[in-house]
């Protein structure tokens, strides 16, 4: 946590507050603050209006039946995530929402296609005590039975919930030989390594609350769990990822397109000593090891909170949006120094493309922002990626913005981004944490569920393109894609999807991890602009390319690796 004079008073019983040290401000911190303040007026003056479409979002959480509050003492200032998943075979994404000190909740999506959003709470049949202390969750089919499971991040013992029919879940820790990796768990990622039936899991921890001198310099080590041989998941062997630097987000990423993903970890510099952002080699059959200076990895320290990945420039290599406090980064592989992916050398392009998002863009508060979850997505279906950034003050921190609206950075054909959060309707006075970007009513437009600390979640339904004071206009065309392949890895985690319209190709990658303790699995959305057809190719996780599938726009497309043609899927309601 960051410096917060009221922290001790707000920590509850059983949650000893850290003794705050009165420390002289670091020169680097003073320089950062000065730079941000100096740049705030310039940013306000330089803000460009979006040249194209802007989505119109309407908040519908209460009307949709959602009533979930993430709250609690010190341990729950961070986290605040959830999972979006199809748990009943309807094709509609339901949601699992962390509650912190409050019980986590499961809401089944009963919306109708194209209609208002509607959810119904469903009890979770596990010990109620295990549903408190939840930080976030990620959906993943661990055992390959075709039903989505949940990995639940907690303060204490983590949970593996095995998915059953009709959105039922059962505790599977013992069945899958998982002892919970107890601690203050704040991040998670997963991948399938070659030859493995079941996924490899990475678990990220925050502060060791019981260590002498906690929280200063007491970041816990992280862990890697590789499945042991057998016919069912066995996570009895733990491999430490040390040192740990208070990991708030992690993501398996094929950063150099070698076909072997590495593990990227974003760390909170508030509590570590001698730490930095990390990239770990995770090569099949070998112990994991971090990239160092000799490998080209550059030292970077931020209040790392969330990771989002996308290839926004068509270079073939992913770029990374890293959330922080006041100094968001958008990192691009520096090919002049890195070659074609030989070295992980990155440079920051956030300033070049208008994606710094370092201060509030509306409301008058010019103190630095606090950013959490980030996600690339196309909210207007024009064929360009936008960036959604969830924002919110940690807890009455006087040095950071109190009114800190979330960002919706709209991608421009110039390669830059233009702020439109206020125009779109997502700029309220909230305390955002994690978020879920998904098409909740299967109308081809992406909606946003934002988890707020100390308040009910916010649910923004995408109504179409903003039209001044008039009714919304239709968005562009779209395609939503689902991949299916035989076990292992039925959902093709790690696959790369190329969607071509005319001479332009967009790419997406199926991943488990990243963001702020939040993840989703289901339909993969691609905006097509005015194109009425698209060509889809898939590079499966083992590197093999599919044939080209030619599809019509505005369809749900299922690509089954065992079948020569893609098929269309239609909502039943």
N, C-alpha and C positions, 0 to 999 in steps of 0.2 A: 504494500500500500504506500501511497505517497504521503507527504507531510500533511497531517490533518489534526488540528489542535483539539477537536472534539472527539477524537477516536476512542480514548480511554472510556469516556462516558457512554459511548454507544456500544462497546463490546459487552456481550451478555455473559451470564454465568457459564463457567466452563470454557470460556474463550478469553484467556488472559490477554490483555492489551499489551502491545509492545511498548517498552519505555522509549519515548521519543528523545533522541539526542539533539541538543541544540548545536547544530553544525554550521560553520561558516559556509556561505554559499560558494559552490565551486565556480571557478572562472568560466568553465565551459557552460555551466547552467546560466550564469549571468549573461554570457554572450548570446546564448540561445534566446533568452527572454528579451534582450534588447533587439535582436534581429527580428523576432516575431512582432514586437510592438512597432518597430520602425516600418515593418512591411505591411501592417494592418491597414493603414490609410491607403497605401499603394494598391493593396488588393481590392479594397472597396472601389477605388477609382478605376481599376483595370478590369473589373468583373465584366465579362462579356455575356450578352444574352444568347441563349441557344439559337442557332441558326435554323434548326429544324423543329421537329415535333417534340412535345413535352407531354408525358402522361398525366392524366388527371386521377388522383388517388383519393378515395373516400374512406375514412376510418369507420370500421364496422364491428369492432371487437365485442362490444356489449350486445349489439343486435344479433351478432352471430352466435352468441351463447358462450363466449370465452370469459372465464373469470379465474385468472391465475396471477398471483403476485409473487415475484422473486424478491426476497428480503432477508434480513438477518444481520448479525454482528459482523465483525472484521472479516471473517472467512468468506463472507458473501458480498464483499465490495467488488470482487472480481467474479468472473464467470457470468452466469445468468443466461444459459443457452437452452436449446431444445432440439428436437429432431422432427423432420417431416418425412412420412413414409406411408406407403400403401399397405395397410395391415389387414385389409379384409378382401382384397382382390377386386375392389370396385374400380381401381384406377385413380381414385381421388386421394390426395395426400391428407392423412390424419396427422395429428401433432402430439408429441410428448413434450411437456414443458417443465423445466426445473423450477423449484420453489424456494431453494435455500432453506431457511428454517421452517418454511411451510412445506406441506407435502407436494411432491411432484404430481402432475396430473396428465391423464391421457384423454384427448378429445377426438372422437371419431367424426370424420367429415361426412356429413349427410347433405351437402349442397347438391343442387341440380346444375347440370351443364349450362353455363352462361347466366345462371341466376345469382341471387344474393348468397353470401357465404353463410353457412350454417354448420355448427358443430354440436355434438352431444357428448357430455362427459361419460366415460366408462371406467368403472373401478378396476384397479390393477391388483391381481390376486397374489400379492407378496406381503410379507410382514410390513405393516405400516411404518415401523421405525426405519426401515430401509429406504422409504420414499422421502424421508427428510434428509437434509444435508446434501441434497443433489445440486451439483454445479452446472451440469449440462449433459448432453447425450448425442450419440451418433448412431444412425441406422446402418446395419450391415448384416448380410446373411452369412453368419459364421459357419454354420454346419451344413450349408448347401442343400437344405430341404425345400427351397423355393419360397420360404416365408421369411420376412424380414425380422431380424433380431435387433436388440438394442444394447450398446455398450454405454453404461450409465456412469458418469463421473461424479464422485462424491468427496466430501470431507470425511475421511474414514475409509471404509472398505468399498471399493468399486464393485459394480454389478454387471453380470451378463444375464440379460433377460431373453430367453428363447421365445420366439414368436410362434403362436399357434393360430388356429382358425378364428375368424371373426374378431380380430384385434385383441386376442388374449395373449398373456405373457406369463412365463414361469421362470423362476430363478434357476439358472443352469450352472452356477459356479462349481458345485461339486461334480456334476456330470461331466464338465469340461476341464476338471482339475485346475481350476483357477482360484487362487487364494485371496484375490481381491486387490493385491498390490496397494495396501492401505497407505494413506497419506493425505495430503491436500492436493487432489488431482485437478488440474486445470486445463489439460489438453490431451488430444488423442489423434492417432492416425493409423491407417491400416493399408496393407497391400498384400497381394499374393506373389510369393517368390516362386521362381520356376521349379516345377516338380512337386510343389506342396499342395495337399488337398485342402488345406485350411489357411486362413490369412495369418500373416505376421502382424503383430500389434505393437504399437509404440504408445507409451503412456507417459505423460508429462506432469511433473509435480512443481509445486510452488515452494513456500517456506516450510522448513522443519520447525514447527511451533515449539517443540520440546528441547531443541538444542540450546546450549548455553549462549547467551547473547542474542537470542532470537528477537527480531527477525533479521538483524543486520548480518549479512554474510553467511546466512544459513540456508541457502537454497538447496533443496533436496535433489539427489540424483534422479534421473529419469530411468525408464526401463524399456527393454525390448523383449517381447515374448514370441518366440518362434514355435510353431506347432510341432509336437513330437510325433513320431510315426504311429500310425494306428488308423482305425476306421471311424473314429470320432474325435472331435477336437480335444487336444490335451495341451494345456498351457501350464504345465507343472515346472517348467524351467525358465528362470528369469535371468536375463543378461542386463547388467547395469549399463546405463549410458551416462558416464561420468567424465568430466564434471557436469553438474546441472546448474543452470543459471536462472531458475524461476521461469519455467516455460509456460507461457500463456497461449501459445498456438504452435501446432506442428503439422507438417504435410509431407507425404511422400511425393516426390516430384522428379520427373525425368528431365532435369534441367538442361542437359546437353544432348538430349535425344539419342542416347546410347542404348536405350532399351532396358537399362538398369536404374530404377529410381533411387534417389538419395533421400535422406530425411532432413528437411529444413525445419529449424526450430527458432521461434521468435521469443525473446527473453526480456523480462522486465528488469531494467537496470537499477531500479530503486533499491533493491536488496542485495544484488550480487556484488562480489568484490573480484575485480580482474576478469569479469565476464564479457560476453559479446553475443551477437547473433551467431547461430551455428548451422553448419551443413555437415551431415554425417554420411560417410560411405556405408551402404548396407548391401554388400555384395553376397550373392548366394554362397552358402557354405563357409563364409569367413566371418570373423568377429567384426562388429561395426567399429569404425574409427572416424574421428572428425577430420575434416579438411583443415589444413593449417596454412601458414604463410607460404611455405614451400610449394603448396598446391595452388597458390594464387588467391586464396581466400583472404579478403580484406577485412580488417577490424572495423566493426560497426556496433555502436551501442545506442540503443533507443529504449523507450518504455514499450517494448514489443508486446502487442496485445492480440493482433489478428493477422492472418496471412490469406491473401486471395491471389489466385494464379490465372493468367490468360495470355494467349498470344494476340496482343492487340494491334500489332503492326505487320502481321503476316510474315515475320522473319523466319518462322519455323521453330523459334525458341520461346519459351514462356517468359513473361514478365511477372513481377511480384509486387503487389500493393501491400505495404506493411503499415498497420495502424500503430499509433503511439500517442503521446501527449504533446501536441503542438508541432511535431515534425514528422508527419506522414511521409513515407518513402514510396516511390514507384521505381523499382530496380529493373534495369535492362542489362543483358549480357553485353559487356564491352568487347565487341568482336575484334577491335584493333589490338587489344592486349590478350584476349582470351582465345583468339583464333576462332575456329568453328567448333567451339565447345570443348577445347582441350583443357582450359582452366576456368574455374568459377569466379571470374573477375566481373564485377558489376559496377554500374554507375547509376546515379539517381537522376531520373528525368521528370520527377513530379513537377518541378518549377517550369520546365520547358512546355509541358502539355496542360498546365493549369489544373493540376490534381493535388496541390499541397494540402488543401482543406485544413489549414492550421489554426484558423480563427473562425468564429461564427460569421456567417455571411448575411445574417439578418438579426434584428433584435437589439443592436447597439452595443452589445458586450464585446469588447475587443481583446479580452484576455485569451490566452491559448486554449484551444479545444482539447477535449479528451475523447479519443476515438477508440472504438472497440471492434465490432464486427465489420468486415468489408466483403463485398461480393461483386464480381463482374456479371452483368446480365443485360439483355436488350429489352428495355421496358416499353419501347414504342414500335418494335418489330421492323425497324428500318434496315437492319443488317449491320448495325454498329453496337459495340459493347459499351454500356454505361457502367458506373461504379456507384453502388449504394454503400454508405458508411454510417453505421450506428454510432451516435454520440450521446454522452451524458457525463456530468460531473461525478467524480468518484464518490464523494460524500461531503458536501459543504466545504470544498477546498477553495480558500479565498484567492489563491494565485491563478486559478483557472476559471474559465467561463462558467457562470451559473446557468445562464440561458444558452444552451449549446445544442442547437437543432441538428438533426441528422442530415447528411448530405445526399443529394442525388445528382451526380455528375454525369451529364448527358454527353455521350460521344459525338464528336463532330467529324465531318468528312475531311477537315483539315488535319486530323490526327490529334486535336486537342479536346479538352473537356470543358463544358460550360455548366455552372451551377444552376440547378432548377428545383432544389428542394422546396423552396417556398412556393414557387409556381405550381408544383405538382401536388402540394398539400401534405408533405411529410415533415414540416419544419416546426412542429409544436414544441412546447416547453416540457420535454421529457427527459428521463434518465436512462437512456438506452444502454443495452448491453449486447446480448446475442441477437441473432435475427435469422429468419427463414425466408428465402426468396423462392416462391413456387407458384404454380398456376393452380390455385385452390379450387376454382370452379370449372376448370377445363374449358375455358373459352379462348385459349390461345394467347392470353395476356398474363404477364407475371404480376403477382401480388406480393406483399411484404407483411410478414408477421415480425414485429419487433418486441423483444422481451425487455421490459423496463424494470429497473430496481425500485422497489417501494411503491409500485403502482401496477394496475392491471396491464396486461400486454396491449399493444396497439396492433390492429389488423387493418392494413391499407388495401382495399380492393381497387384494382386497376380498371377504370371505367372506359378507357380509350384515350384518345389524344385531346389535349386541352384545346378549347375553342373559345377563348375569351370568357365572356359571361354566358355563352350559349351552351347547348348540349354538347357532350363530347363527340368527337369524330371517330370513325373507325381507325384502328391502328393498322399497321402494315400486315402483310402476309406472314405466315409462320409455319414451322414444322416442329413437332415434338416427337422425340425418338427414344425408344427403349431397346436396349441390346439384351439378347438372350443367347447363352451358349451352354453346352453340356458342362457338368461339374468336372474339375473344380472351378470356382469363381463364376457362378451362373450369371451374375450381373455385369461381368466383364470389367471389373474395377481395374483401372490402368489403361483401358482402351482409349484410342484417340479417334474422334469422328470428324471427318471432313465433309462440309456441305458446300456445294458449288452452285452458284447462280450466275449465269452469264460467264464473265471472265474472272469473277471474284470468288475466292474460297475462304470460308470461315472454319475454324477448328474449335473443338471442345474436347476435354478430357474428363473421364469418369474417375472421381477421387473420393476417398473417405478421409476427412480431416480438415484442418484449416479453420478459418473464421474464429469466432469467440465461443468456444464450447458448443457449437451448433453445426448440424449437418443435415443434409437431405439426400434421399435416394428415390429415384423414380424417373419420370419423363424428363428428358434433356431438351431444353427449349432453344430454338434458333430462330431469330427474326430473318425474314426473307425479303423485306421491302415490297416492291411491286412485282416481284417474280412470281409467276404462276406455277412454276415447276422447279425442282431442285434435283441435283445428283448427290447421292450420299455414298461415301466410302468409309470403311472402318478398318483401322489398324488394330487388330485384336491384341490382347495383352502379351501374347507370345511373339508378336512382331509380324504375323501373317496379315496380308491385306485381303480384304473382301473384294468381290466384284463391285462394279458400280450399280447402285440401285437408283432408278429414276422414279421420282415420286411427285405427286401433285401437292401444291401448297395447301395450308390450312387443314392438315391431317395429322392424326396420331399414327406414327409409323413404328412397327415392330420389326426389328432386324434379328432374325433367328439364324445363327451361324450354320445350322444344319440344313437350311432351306435355301434354294437357289434364288428366291424372290422375297423381297420385303412384303409385308402385309399391312393393311390398314386396320386400326382398332377404333371402335366407336363407343362412347359412353352409353351406359344403359339407362341413364336417367337425366 
